[in-house]
Amino acid sequence: MTKAVLFDATGRPVARGSGTLPLNTPHPHRVERDMGDVSRTAHQAIAACLAEAGPDAGGSVAAVGLTGHGDGLYALDDRGLPARAAIVA
């Protein structure tokens, strides 16, 4: 699950969005995520959050914070593009 939350200046959550992120198991004991799915799901969660917040919410965003799950490898190449599927630990 990918989640997005919009907070007001006091730290109160005012809108939420989410998207389901599929896991792939190409071999036994190996779990991966398609990097295209990671990007699409993040966009979906953010769009749903902003839609819930209303049409003026996007113009008043002061900061964006990102976080991820604890263990895994999301490898990028020298251009900043995905080098392979993400490895989920």
PDB file of N, CA, C and O in Angstrom, chain B, residues numbered from 101:
ATOM      1  N   MET B 101       0.852  -1.179   0.000  1.00  0.00           N
ATOM      2  CA  MET B 101       0.000   0.000   0.000  1.00  0.00           C
ATOM      3  C   MET B 101       0.894   1.237   0.000  1.00  0.00           C
ATOM      4  O   MET B 101       1.841   1.332   0.781  1.00  0.00           O
ATOM      5  N   THR B 102       0.588   2.162  -0.866  1.00  0.00           N
ATOM      6  CA  THR B 102       1.244   3.462  -0.894  1.00  0.00           C
ATOM      7  C   THR B 102       0.240   4.475  -0.372  1.00  0.00           C
ATOM      8  O   THR B 102      -0.924   4.466  -0.774  1.00  0.00           O
ATOM      9  N   LYS B 103       0.685   5.345   0.521  1.00  0.00           N
ATOM     10  CA  LYS B 103      -0.221   6.304   1.144  1.00  0.00           C
ATOM     11  C   LYS B 103       0.303   7.724   0.985  1.00  0.00           C
ATOM     12  O   LYS B 103       1.512   7.948   0.923  1.00  0.00           O
ATOM     13  N   ALA B 104      -0.621   8.685   0.918  1.00  0.00           N
ATOM     14  CA  ALA B 104      -0.293  10.107   0.901  1.00  0.00           C
ATOM     15  C   ALA B 104      -1.229  10.797   1.891  1.00  0.00           C
ATOM     16  O   ALA B 104      -2.422  10.497   1.947  1.00  0.00           O
ATOM     17  N   VAL B 105      -0.679  11.716   2.663  1.00  0.00           N
ATOM     18  CA  VAL B 105      -1.477  12.466   3.634  1.00  0.00           C
ATOM     19  C   VAL B 105      -1.114  13.936   3.500  1.00  0.00           C
ATOM     20  O   VAL B 105       0.060  14.287   3.383  1.00  0.00           O
ATOM     21  N   LEU B 106      -2.126  14.788   3.519  1.00  0.00           N
ATOM     22  CA  LEU B 106      -1.933  16.236   3.488  1.00  0.00           C
ATOM     23  C   LEU B 106      -2.240  16.769   4.878  1.00  0.00           C
ATOM     24  O   LEU B 106      -3.314  16.513   5.423  1.00  0.00           O
ATOM     25  N   PHE B 107      -1.298  17.511   5.453  1.00  0.00           N
ATOM     26  CA  PHE B 107      -1.448  18.082   6.793  1.00  0.00           C
ATOM     27  C   PHE B 107      -1.583  19.595   6.682  1.00  0.00           C
ATOM     28  O   PHE B 107      -1.033  20.208   5.767  1.00  0.00           O
ATOM     29  N   ASP B 108      -2.318  20.198   7.621  1.00  0.00           N
ATOM     30  CA  ASP B 108      -2.358  21.656   7.665  1.00  0.00           C
ATOM     31  C   ASP B 108      -1.155  22.168   8.453  1.00  0.00           C
ATOM     32  O   ASP B 108      -0.334  21.374   8.911  1.00  0.00           O
ATOM     33  N   ALA B 109      -1.044  23.460   8.611  1.00  0.00           N
ATOM     34  CA  ALA B 109       0.120  24.066   9.265  1.00  0.00           C
ATOM     35  C   ALA B 109       0.254  23.675  10.733  1.00  0.00           C
ATOM     36  O   ALA B 109       1.331  23.821  11.311  1.00  0.00           O
ATOM     37  N   THR B 110      -0.818  23.181  11.344  1.00  0.00           N
ATOM     38  CA  THR B 110      -0.751  22.763  12.751  1.00  0.00           C
ATOM     39  C   THR B 110      -0.421  21.286  12.898  1.00  0.00           C
ATOM     40  O   THR B 110      -0.277  20.790  14.016  1.00  0.00           O
ATOM     41  N   GLY B 111      -0.298  20.575  11.774  1.00  0.00           N
ATOM     42  CA  GLY B 111       0.007  19.147  11.817  1.00  0.00           C
ATOM     43  C   GLY B 111      -1.218  18.260  11.796  1.00  0.00           C
ATOM     44  O   GLY B 111      -1.100  17.043  11.944  1.00  0.00           O
ATOM     45  N   ARG B 112      -2.388  18.840  11.615  1.00  0.00           N
ATOM     46  CA  ARG B 112      -3.627  18.061  11.566  1.00  0.00           C
ATOM     47  C   ARG B 112      -3.815  17.500  10.152  1.00  0.00           C
ATOM     48  O   ARG B 112      -3.741  18.255   9.182  1.00  0.00           O
ATOM     49  N   PRO B 113      -4.060  16.180  10.015  1.00  0.00           N
ATOM     50  CA  PRO B 113      -4.301  15.624   8.684  1.00  0.00           C
ATOM     51  C   PRO B 113      -5.639  16.127   8.133  1.00  0.00           C
ATOM     52  O   PRO B 113      -6.657  16.098   8.824  1.00  0.00           O
ATOM     53  N   VAL B 114      -5.618  16.582   6.888  1.00  0.00           N
ATOM     54  CA  VAL B 114      -6.842  17.114   6.276  1.00  0.00           C
ATOM     55  C   VAL B 114      -7.312  16.294   5.076  1.00  0.00           C
ATOM     56  O   VAL B 114      -8.465  16.420   4.663  1.00  0.00           O
ATOM     57  N   ALA B 115      -6.445  15.462   4.513  1.00  0.00           N
ATOM     58  CA  ALA B 115      -6.839  14.619   3.385  1.00  0.00           C
ATOM     59  C   ALA B 115      -5.891  13.435   3.286  1.00  0.00           C
ATOM     60  O   ALA B 115      -4.734  13.501   3.699  1.00  0.00           O
ATOM     61  N   ARG B 116      -6.417  12.343   2.725  1.00  0.00           N
ATOM     62  CA  ARG B 116      -5.632  11.120   2.573  1.00  0.00           C
ATOM     63  C   ARG B 116      -5.902  10.502   1.208  1.00  0.00           C
ATOM     64  O   ARG B 116      -6.971  10.688   0.628  1.00  0.00           O
ATOM     65  N   GLY B 117      -4.924   9.768   0.709  1.00  0.00           N
ATOM     66  CA  GLY B 117      -5.090   9.007  -0.525  1.00  0.00           C
ATOM     67  C   GLY B 117      -4.227   7.772  -0.447  1.00  0.00           C
ATOM     68  O   GLY B 117      -3.248   7.748   0.299  1.00  0.00           O
ATOM     69  N   SER B 118      -4.570   6.744  -1.205  1.00  0.00           N
ATOM     70  CA  SER B 118      -3.767   5.520  -1.181  1.00  0.00           C
ATOM     71  C   SER B 118      -3.902   4.780  -2.502  1.00  0.00           C
ATOM     72  O   SER B 118      -4.785   5.064  -3.311  1.00  0.00           O
ATOM     73  N   GLY B 119      -3.016   3.840  -2.695  1.00  0.00           N
ATOM     74  CA  GLY B 119      -3.046   2.967  -3.857  1.00  0.00           C
ATOM     75  C   GLY B 119      -2.406   1.649  -3.502  1.00  0.00           C
ATOM     76  O   GLY B 119      -1.470   1.604  -2.704  1.00  0.00           O
ATOM     77  N   THR B 120      -2.897   0.582  -4.081  1.00  0.00           N
ATOM     78  CA  THR B 120      -2.364  -0.753  -3.798  1.00  0.00           C
ATOM     79  C   THR B 120      -1.153  -1.012  -4.681  1.00  0.00           C
ATOM     80  O   THR B 120      -1.214  -0.853  -5.900  1.00  0.00           O
ATOM     81  N   LEU B 121      -0.069  -1.408  -4.064  1.00  0.00           N
ATOM     82  CA  LEU B 121       1.181  -1.673  -4.771  1.00  0.00           C
ATOM     83  C   LEU B 121       1.398  -3.183  -4.831  1.00  0.00           C
ATOM     84  O   LEU B 121       1.637  -3.812  -3.800  1.00  0.00           O
ATOM     85  N   PRO B 122       1.319  -3.770  -6.018  1.00  0.00           N
ATOM     86  CA  PRO B 122       1.463  -5.227  -6.121  1.00  0.00           C
ATOM     87  C   PRO B 122       2.891  -5.693  -5.849  1.00  0.00           C
ATOM     88  O   PRO B 122       3.858  -4.972  -6.094  1.00  0.00           O
ATOM     89  N   LEU B 123       2.995  -6.896  -5.345  1.00  0.00           N
ATOM     90  CA  LEU B 123       4.283  -7.561  -5.148  1.00  0.00           C
ATOM     91  C   LEU B 123       4.395  -8.694  -6.163  1.00  0.00           C
ATOM     92  O   LEU B 123       3.413  -9.376  -6.457  1.00  0.00           O
ATOM     93  N   ASN B 124       5.586  -8.887  -6.689  1.00  0.00           N
ATOM     94  CA  ASN B 124       5.860  -9.973  -7.627  1.00  0.00           C
ATOM     95  C   ASN B 124       6.772 -10.978  -6.956  1.00  0.00           C
ATOM     96  O   ASN B 124       7.675 -10.602  -6.208  1.00  0.00           O
ATOM     97  N   THR B 125       6.541 -12.256  -7.220  1.00  0.00           N
ATOM     98  CA  THR B 125       7.412 -13.317  -6.690  1.00  0.00           C
ATOM     99  C   THR B 125       7.904 -14.161  -7.869  1.00  0.00           C
ATOM    100  O   THR B 125       7.350 -15.223  -8.152  1.00  0.00           O
ATOM    101  N   PRO B 126       8.963 -13.677  -8.563  1.00  0.00           N
ATOM    102  CA  PRO B 126       9.441 -14.371  -9.752  1.00  0.00           C
ATOM    103  C   PRO B 126      10.121 -15.708  -9.455  1.00  0.00           C
ATOM    104  O   PRO B 126      10.208 -16.567 -10.332  1.00  0.00           O
ATOM    105  N   HIS B 127      10.602 -15.886  -8.224  1.00  0.00           N
ATOM    106  CA  HIS B 127      11.255 -17.125  -7.797  1.00  0.00           C
ATOM    107  C   HIS B 127      10.915 -17.344  -6.329  1.00  0.00           C
ATOM    108  O   HIS B 127      10.561 -16.394  -5.631  1.00  0.00           O
ATOM    109  N   PRO B 128      11.018 -18.588  -5.847  1.00  0.00           N
ATOM    110  CA  PRO B 128      10.766 -18.820  -4.419  1.00  0.00           C
ATOM    111  C   PRO B 128      11.697 -17.956  -3.552  1.00  0.00           C
ATOM    112  O   PRO B 128      12.874 -17.793  -3.872  1.00  0.00           O
ATOM    113  N   HIS B 129      11.171 -17.417  -2.477  1.00  0.00           N
ATOM    114  CA  HIS B 129      11.929 -16.601  -1.515  1.00  0.00           C
ATOM    115  C   HIS B 129      12.444 -15.296  -2.120  1.00  0.00           C
ATOM    116  O   HIS B 129      13.387 -14.705  -1.593  1.00  0.00           O
ATOM    117  N   ARG B 130      11.839 -14.838  -3.216  1.00  0.00           N
ATOM    118  CA  ARG B 130      12.260 -13.591  -3.857  1.00  0.00           C
ATOM    119  C   ARG B 130      11.014 -12.739  -4.111  1.00  0.00           C
ATOM    120  O   ARG B 130      10.079 -13.162  -4.790  1.00  0.00           O
ATOM    121  N   VAL B 131      11.027 -11.535  -3.550  1.00  0.00           N
ATOM    122  CA  VAL B 131       9.887 -10.631  -3.695  1.00  0.00           C
ATOM    123  C   VAL B 131      10.385  -9.325  -4.300  1.00  0.00           C
ATOM    124  O   VAL B 131      11.369  -8.750  -3.836  1.00  0.00           O
ATOM    125  N   GLU B 132       9.692  -8.862  -5.346  1.00  0.00           N
ATOM    126  CA  GLU B 132      10.101  -7.650  -6.050  1.00  0.00           C
ATOM    127  C   GLU B 132       8.884  -6.757  -6.293  1.00  0.00           C
ATOM    128  O   GLU B 132       7.734  -7.184  -6.194  1.00  0.00           O
ATOM    129  N   ARG B 133       9.191  -5.497  -6.615  1.00  0.00           N
ATOM    130  CA  ARG B 133       8.168  -4.546  -7.043  1.00  0.00           C
ATOM    131  C   ARG B 133       8.624  -3.950  -8.366  1.00  0.00           C
ATOM    132  O   ARG B 133       9.788  -3.581  -8.527  1.00  0.00           O
ATOM    133  N   ASP B 134       7.702  -3.860  -9.303  1.00  0.00           N
ATOM    134  CA  ASP B 134       7.994  -3.203 -10.566  1.00  0.00           C
ATOM    135  C   ASP B 134       8.109  -1.707 -10.298  1.00  0.00           C
ATOM    136  O   ASP B 134       7.218  -1.124  -9.680  1.00  0.00           O
ATOM    137  N   MET B 135       9.182  -1.082 -10.747  1.00  0.00           N
ATOM    138  CA  MET B 135       9.399   0.341 -10.463  1.00  0.00           C
ATOM    139  C   MET B 135       8.359   1.227 -11.152  1.00  0.00           C
ATOM    140  O   MET B 135       8.049   2.309 -10.654  1.00  0.00           O
ATOM    141  N   GLY B 136       7.824   0.792 -12.269  1.00  0.00           N
ATOM    142  CA  GLY B 136       6.731   1.527 -12.893  1.00  0.00           C
ATOM    143  C   GLY B 136       5.492   1.519 -12.008  1.00  0.00           C
ATOM    144  O   GLY B 136       4.795   2.527 -11.897  1.00  0.00           O
ATOM    145  N   ASP B 137       5.219   0.368 -11.373  1.00  0.00           N
ATOM    146  CA  ASP B 137       4.105   0.281 -10.426  1.00  0.00           C
ATOM    147  C   ASP B 137       4.332   1.185  -9.223  1.00  0.00           C
ATOM    148  O   ASP B 137       3.393   1.809  -8.728  1.00  0.00           O
ATOM    149  N   VAL B 138       5.578   1.260  -8.749  1.00  0.00           N
ATOM    150  CA  VAL B 138       5.902   2.130  -7.611  1.00  0.00           C
ATOM    151  C   VAL B 138       5.559   3.576  -7.957  1.00  0.00           C
ATOM    152  O   VAL B 138       4.922   4.272  -7.166  1.00  0.00           O
ATOM    153  N   SER B 139       5.977   4.021  -9.122  1.00  0.00           N
ATOM    154  CA  SER B 139       5.726   5.397  -9.555  1.00  0.00           C
ATOM    155  C   SER B 139       4.241   5.657  -9.770  1.00  0.00           C
ATOM    156  O   SER B 139       3.714   6.663  -9.297  1.00  0.00           O
ATOM    157  N   ARG B 140       3.563   4.760 -10.478  1.00  0.00           N
ATOM    158  CA  ARG B 140       2.131   4.938 -10.747  1.00  0.00           C
ATOM    159  C   ARG B 140       1.316   4.964  -9.453  1.00  0.00           C
ATOM    160  O   ARG B 140       0.393   5.767  -9.314  1.00  0.00           O
ATOM    161  N   THR B 141       1.654   4.097  -8.522  1.00  0.00           N
ATOM    162  CA  THR B 141       0.905   4.031  -7.268  1.00  0.00           C
ATOM    163  C   THR B 141       1.141   5.278  -6.428  1.00  0.00           C
ATOM    164  O   THR B 141       0.216   5.759  -5.774  1.00  0.00           O
ATOM    165  N   ALA B 142       2.354   5.810  -6.431  1.00  0.00           N
ATOM    166  CA  ALA B 142       2.629   7.060  -5.711  1.00  0.00           C
ATOM    167  C   ALA B 142       1.824   8.201  -6.317  1.00  0.00           C
ATOM    168  O   ALA B 142       1.221   8.990  -5.589  1.00  0.00           O
ATOM    169  N   HIS B 143       1.810   8.293  -7.635  1.00  0.00           N
ATOM    170  CA  HIS B 143       1.020   9.338  -8.298  1.00  0.00           C
ATOM    171  C   HIS B 143      -0.465   9.189  -7.980  1.00  0.00           C
ATOM    172  O   HIS B 143      -1.153  10.180  -7.737  1.00  0.00           O
ATOM    173  N   GLN B 144      -0.958   7.952  -7.979  1.00  0.00           N
ATOM    174  CA  GLN B 144      -2.362   7.684  -7.675  1.00  0.00           C
ATOM    175  C   GLN B 144      -2.703   8.131  -6.255  1.00  0.00           C
ATOM    176  O   GLN B 144      -3.738   8.760  -6.039  1.00  0.00           O
ATOM    177  N   ALA B 145      -1.851   7.815  -5.292  1.00  0.00           N
ATOM    178  CA  ALA B 145      -2.097   8.180  -3.895  1.00  0.00           C
ATOM    179  C   ALA B 145      -2.092   9.700  -3.710  1.00  0.00           C
ATOM    180  O   ALA B 145      -2.945  10.249  -3.011  1.00  0.00           O
ATOM    181  N   ILE B 146      -1.133  10.371  -4.336  1.00  0.00           N
ATOM    182  CA  ILE B 146      -1.044  11.836  -4.224  1.00  0.00           C
ATOM    183  C   ILE B 146      -2.250  12.492  -4.884  1.00  0.00           C
ATOM    184  O   ILE B 146      -2.830  13.423  -4.325  1.00  0.00           O
ATOM    185  N   ALA B 147      -2.633  12.019  -6.063  1.00  0.00           N
ATOM    186  CA  ALA B 147      -3.790  12.589  -6.761  1.00  0.00           C
ATOM    187  C   ALA B 147      -5.069  12.400  -5.954  1.00  0.00           C
ATOM    188  O   ALA B 147      -5.888  13.315  -5.875  1.00  0.00           O
ATOM    189  N   ALA B 148      -5.251  11.227  -5.354  1.00  0.00           N
ATOM    190  CA  ALA B 148      -6.444  10.977  -4.540  1.00  0.00           C
ATOM    191  C   ALA B 148      -6.460  11.880  -3.310  1.00  0.00           C
ATOM    192  O   ALA B 148      -7.513  12.384  -2.921  1.00  0.00           O
ATOM    193  N   CYS B 149      -5.306  12.083  -2.705  1.00  0.00           N
ATOM    194  CA  CYS B 149      -5.197  12.961  -1.538  1.00  0.00           C
ATOM    195  C   CYS B 149      -5.567  14.392  -1.907  1.00  0.00           C
ATOM    196  O   CYS B 149      -6.355  15.029  -1.209  1.00  0.00           O
ATOM    197  N   LEU B 150      -5.006  14.897  -2.992  1.00  0.00           N
ATOM    198  CA  LEU B 150      -5.304  16.267  -3.418  1.00  0.00           C
ATOM    199  C   LEU B 150      -6.761  16.420  -3.857  1.00  0.00           C
ATOM    200  O   LEU B 150      -7.362  17.472  -3.641  1.00  0.00           O
ATOM    201  N   ALA B 151      -7.333  15.379  -4.473  1.00  0.00           N
ATOM    202  CA  ALA B 151      -8.740  15.432  -4.868  1.00  0.00           C
ATOM    203  C   ALA B 151      -9.638  15.524  -3.643  1.00  0.00           C
ATOM    204  O   ALA B 151     -10.616  16.272  -3.638  1.00  0.00           O
ATOM    205  N   GLU B 152      -9.305  14.766  -2.608  1.00  0.00           N
ATOM    206  CA  GLU B 152     -10.085  14.821  -1.376  1.00  0.00           C
ATOM    207  C   GLU B 152      -9.954  16.191  -0.710  1.00  0.00           C
ATOM    208  O   GLU B 152     -10.914  16.690  -0.123  1.00  0.00           O
ATOM    209  N   ALA B 153      -8.785  16.792  -0.799  1.00  0.00           N
ATOM    210  CA  ALA B 153      -8.536  18.078  -0.152  1.00  0.00           C
ATOM    211  C   ALA B 153      -9.265  19.218  -0.852  1.00  0.00           C
ATOM    212  O   ALA B 153      -9.581  20.228  -0.222  1.00  0.00           O
ATOM    213  N   GLY B 154      -9.535  19.072  -2.139  1.00  0.00           N
ATOM    214  CA  GLY B 154     -10.250  20.110  -2.868  1.00  0.00           C
ATOM    215  C   GLY B 154      -9.376  20.799  -3.892  1.00  0.00           C
ATOM    216  O   GLY B 154      -8.156  20.640  -3.878  1.00  0.00           O
ATOM    217  N   PRO B 155      -9.990  21.564  -4.780  1.00  0.00           N
ATOM    218  CA  PRO B 155      -9.264  22.134  -5.927  1.00  0.00           C
ATOM    219  C   PRO B 155      -8.189  23.151  -5.564  1.00  0.00           C
ATOM    220  O   PRO B 155      -7.270  23.358  -6.357  1.00  0.00           O
ATOM    221  N   ASP B 156      -8.261  23.786  -4.416  1.00  0.00           N
ATOM    222  CA  ASP B 156      -7.271  24.800  -4.049  1.00  0.00           C
ATOM    223  C   ASP B 156      -6.121  24.248  -3.214  1.00  0.00           C
ATOM    224  O   ASP B 156      -5.175  24.977  -2.917  1.00  0.00           O
ATOM    225  N   ALA B 157      -6.183  22.991  -2.835  1.00  0.00           N
ATOM    226  CA  ALA B 157      -5.188  22.418  -1.928  1.00  0.00           C
ATOM    227  C   ALA B 157      -3.790  22.384  -2.530  1.00  0.00           C
ATOM    228  O   ALA B 157      -2.818  22.702  -1.846  1.00  0.00           O
ATOM    229  N   GLY B 158      -3.674  22.006  -3.791  1.00  0.00           N
ATOM    230  CA  GLY B 158      -2.363  21.885  -4.408  1.00  0.00           C
ATOM    231  C   GLY B 158      -1.581  23.181  -4.445  1.00  0.00           C
ATOM    232  O   GLY B 158      -0.353  23.164  -4.366  1.00  0.00           O
ATOM    233  N   GLY B 159      -2.265  24.296  -4.563  1.00  0.00           N
ATOM    234  CA  GLY B 159      -1.603  25.596  -4.620  1.00  0.00           C
ATOM    235  C   GLY B 159      -1.082  26.079  -3.290  1.00  0.00           C
ATOM    236  O   GLY B 159      -0.296  27.025  -3.241  1.00  0.00           O
ATOM    237  N   SER B 160      -1.505  25.444  -2.200  1.00  0.00           N
ATOM    238  CA  SER B 160      -1.067  25.901  -0.881  1.00  0.00           C
ATOM    239  C   SER B 160      -0.111  24.935  -0.194  1.00  0.00           C
ATOM    240  O   SER B 160       0.148  25.070   1.002  1.00  0.00           O
ATOM    241  N   VAL B 161       0.412  23.972  -0.928  1.00  0.00           N
ATOM    242  CA  VAL B 161       1.370  23.025  -0.345  1.00  0.00           C
ATOM    243  C   VAL B 161       2.683  23.756  -0.085  1.00  0.00           C
ATOM    244  O   VAL B 161       3.256  24.359  -0.992  1.00  0.00           O
ATOM    245  N   ALA B 162       3.158  23.700   1.164  1.00  0.00           N
ATOM    246  CA  ALA B 162       4.389  24.395   1.543  1.00  0.00           C
ATOM    247  C   ALA B 162       5.604  23.467   1.543  1.00  0.00           C
ATOM    248  O   ALA B 162       6.734  23.927   1.381  1.00  0.00           O
ATOM    249  N   ALA B 163       5.379  22.167   1.723  1.00  0.00           N
ATOM    250  CA  ALA B 163       6.494  21.232   1.786  1.00  0.00           C
ATOM    251  C   ALA B 163       5.993  19.830   1.455  1.00  0.00           C
ATOM    252  O   ALA B 163       4.807  19.531   1.594  1.00  0.00           O
ATOM    253  N   VAL B 164       6.916  18.978   1.016  1.00  0.00           N
ATOM    254  CA  VAL B 164       6.603  17.590   0.718  1.00  0.00           C
ATOM    255  C   VAL B 164       7.627  16.728   1.435  1.00  0.00           C
ATOM    256  O   VAL B 164       8.826  17.004   1.377  1.00  0.00           O
ATOM    257  N   GLY B 165       7.165  15.694   2.104  1.00  0.00           N
ATOM    258  CA  GLY B 165       8.061  14.748   2.776  1.00  0.00           C
ATOM    259  C   GLY B 165       7.823  13.357   2.224  1.00  0.00           C
ATOM    260  O   GLY B 165       6.694  13.002   1.886  1.00  0.00           O
ATOM    261  N   LEU B 166       8.878  12.574   2.132  1.00  0.00           N
ATOM    262  CA  LEU B 166       8.788  11.206   1.628  1.00  0.00           C
ATOM    263  C   LEU B 166       9.354  10.240   2.649  1.00  0.00           C
ATOM    264  O   LEU B 166      10.279  10.564   3.395  1.00  0.00           O
ATOM    265  N   THR B 167       8.787   9.061   2.667  1.00  0.00           N
ATOM    266  CA  THR B 167       9.310   7.998   3.515  1.00  0.00           C
ATOM    267  C   THR B 167       9.105   6.678   2.792  1.00  0.00           C
ATOM    268  O   THR B 167       8.340   6.613   1.831  1.00  0.00           O
ATOM    269  N   GLY B 168       9.764   5.646   3.231  1.00  0.00           N
ATOM    270  CA  GLY B 168       9.619   4.342   2.598  1.00  0.00           C
ATOM    271  C   GLY B 168       9.611   3.242   3.625  1.00  0.00           C
ATOM    272  O   GLY B 168       9.781   3.477   4.821  1.00  0.00           O
ATOM    273  N   HIS B 169       9.410   2.039   3.138  1.00  0.00           N
ATOM    274  CA  HIS B 169       9.431   0.909   4.062  1.00  0.00           C
ATOM    275  C   HIS B 169      10.857   0.663   4.530  1.00  0.00           C
ATOM    276  O   HIS B 169      11.801   1.191   3.943  1.00  0.00           O
ATOM    277  N   GLY B 170      11.021  -0.120   5.562  1.00  0.00           N
ATOM    278  CA  GLY B 170      12.312  -0.274   6.214  1.00  0.00           C
ATOM    279  C   GLY B 170      13.401  -0.970   5.420  1.00  0.00           C
ATOM    280  O   GLY B 170      14.539  -0.502   5.413  1.00  0.00           O
ATOM    281  N   ASP B 171      13.095  -2.065   4.755  1.00  0.00           N
ATOM    282  CA  ASP B 171      14.137  -2.851   4.099  1.00  0.00           C
ATOM    283  C   ASP B 171      13.809  -3.045   2.626  1.00  0.00           C
ATOM    284  O   ASP B 171      12.664  -3.315   2.264  1.00  0.00           O
ATOM    285  N   GLY B 172      14.809  -2.906   1.795  1.00  0.00           N
ATOM    286  CA  GLY B 172      14.630  -3.131   0.370  1.00  0.00           C
ATOM    287  C   GLY B 172      15.694  -2.394  -0.421  1.00  0.00           C
ATOM    288  O   GLY B 172      16.439  -1.581   0.125  1.00  0.00           O
ATOM    289  N   LEU B 173      15.758  -2.683  -1.708  1.00  0.00           N
ATOM    290  CA  LEU B 173      16.718  -2.043  -2.602  1.00  0.00           C
ATOM    291  C   LEU B 173      15.964  -1.524  -3.817  1.00  0.00           C
ATOM    292  O   LEU B 173      15.332  -2.292  -4.542  1.00  0.00           O
ATOM    293  N   TYR B 174      16.034  -0.229  -4.031  1.00  0.00           N
ATOM    294  CA  TYR B 174      15.418   0.424  -5.172  1.00  0.00           C
ATOM    295  C   TYR B 174      16.556   1.054  -5.977  1.00  0.00           C
ATOM    296  O   TYR B 174      16.847   2.241  -5.828  1.00  0.00           O
ATOM    297  N   ALA B 175      17.191   0.257  -6.824  1.00  0.00           N
ATOM    298  CA  ALA B 175      18.404   0.661  -7.538  1.00  0.00           C
ATOM    299  C   ALA B 175      18.094   1.572  -8.725  1.00  0.00           C
ATOM    300  O   ALA B 175      17.183   1.311  -9.511  1.00  0.00           O
ATOM    301  N   LEU B 176      18.881   2.650  -8.833  1.00  0.00           N
ATOM    302  CA  LEU B 176      18.775   3.581  -9.947  1.00  0.00           C
ATOM    303  C   LEU B 176      20.066   3.588 -10.739  1.00  0.00           C
ATOM    304  O   LEU B 176      21.135   3.313 -10.194  1.00  0.00           O
ATOM    305  N   ASP B 177      19.973   3.901 -12.027  1.00  0.00           N
ATOM    306  CA  ASP B 177      21.179   3.996 -12.844  1.00  0.00           C
ATOM    307  C   ASP B 177      21.761   5.412 -12.748  1.00  0.00           C
ATOM    308  O   ASP B 177      21.293   6.228 -11.954  1.00  0.00           O
ATOM    309  N   ASP B 178      22.774   5.692 -13.554  1.00  0.00           N
ATOM    310  CA  ASP B 178      23.450   6.987 -13.482  1.00  0.00           C
ATOM    311  C   ASP B 178      22.594   8.149 -13.987  1.00  0.00           C
ATOM    312  O   ASP B 178      22.966   9.310 -13.817  1.00  0.00           O
ATOM    313  N   ARG B 179      21.450   7.845 -14.607  1.00  0.00           N
ATOM    314  CA  ARG B 179      20.514   8.879 -15.052  1.00  0.00           C
ATOM    315  C   ARG B 179      19.358   9.062 -14.059  1.00  0.00           C
ATOM    316  O   ARG B 179      18.469   9.885 -14.274  1.00  0.00           O
ATOM    317  N   GLY B 180      19.384   8.279 -12.964  1.00  0.00           N
ATOM    318  CA  GLY B 180      18.317   8.363 -11.980  1.00  0.00           C
ATOM    319  C   GLY B 180      17.089   7.541 -12.334  1.00  0.00           C
ATOM    320  O   GLY B 180      16.030   7.715 -11.732  1.00  0.00           O
ATOM    321  N   LEU B 181      17.224   6.651 -13.303  1.00  0.00           N
ATOM    322  CA  LEU B 181      16.127   5.792 -13.725  1.00  0.00           C
ATOM    323  C   LEU B 181      16.266   4.411 -13.093  1.00  0.00           C
ATOM    324  O   LEU B 181      17.378   4.004 -12.756  1.00  0.00           O
ATOM    325  N   PRO B 182      15.160   3.678 -12.925  1.00  0.00           N
ATOM    326  CA  PRO B 182      15.245   2.345 -12.325  1.00  0.00           C
ATOM    327  C   PRO B 182      16.191   1.433 -13.097  1.00  0.00           C
ATOM    328  O   PRO B 182      16.105   1.319 -14.320  1.00  0.00           O
ATOM    329  N   ALA B 183      17.082   0.793 -12.373  1.00  0.00           N
ATOM    330  CA  ALA B 183      18.037  -0.136 -12.975  1.00  0.00           C
ATOM    331  C   ALA B 183      17.452  -1.546 -13.082  1.00  0.00           C
ATOM    332  O   ALA B 183      17.886  -2.341 -13.915  1.00  0.00           O
ATOM    333  N   ARG B 184      16.472  -1.849 -12.241  1.00  0.00           N
ATOM    334  CA  ARG B 184      15.850  -3.170 -12.206  1.00  0.00           C
ATOM    335  C   ARG B 184      14.622  -3.077 -11.318  1.00  0.00           C
ATOM    336  O   ARG B 184      14.321  -2.018 -10.768  1.00  0.00           O
ATOM    337  N   ALA B 185      13.924  -4.177 -11.184  1.00  0.00           N
ATOM    338  CA  ALA B 185      12.797  -4.222 -10.244  1.00  0.00           C
ATOM    339  C   ALA B 185      13.333  -4.024  -8.832  1.00  0.00           C
ATOM    340  O   ALA B 185      14.458  -4.414  -8.522  1.00  0.00           O
ATOM    341  N   ALA B 186      12.518  -3.416  -7.987  1.00  0.00           N
ATOM    342  CA  ALA B 186      12.918  -3.209  -6.580  1.00  0.00           C
ATOM    343  C   ALA B 186      12.932  -4.568  -5.879  1.00  0.00           C
ATOM    344  O   ALA B 186      12.074  -5.418  -6.122  1.00  0.00           O
ATOM    345  N   ILE B 187      13.911  -4.750  -5.018  1.00  0.00           N
ATOM    346  CA  ILE B 187      14.013  -5.975  -4.217  1.00  0.00           C
ATOM    347  C   ILE B 187      13.448  -5.666  -2.841  1.00  0.00           C
ATOM    348  O   ILE B 187      13.938  -4.778  -2.144  1.00  0.00           O
ATOM    349  N   VAL B 188      12.423  -6.399  -2.458  1.00  0.00           N
ATOM    350  CA  VAL B 188      11.768  -6.187  -1.174  1.00  0.00           C
ATOM    351  C   VAL B 188      12.322  -7.205  -0.189  1.00  0.00           C
ATOM    352  O   VAL B 188      12.265  -8.413  -0.423  1.00  0.00           O
ATOM    353  N   ALA B 189      12.859  -6.701   0.915  1.00  0.00           N
ATOM    354  CA  ALA B 189      13.445  -7.611   1.920  1.00  0.00           C
ATOM    355  C   ALA B 189      12.430  -7.980   2.953  1.00  0.00           C
ATOM    356  O   ALA B 189      12.736  -8.735   3.877  1.00  0.00           O
TER     357      ALA B 189
END
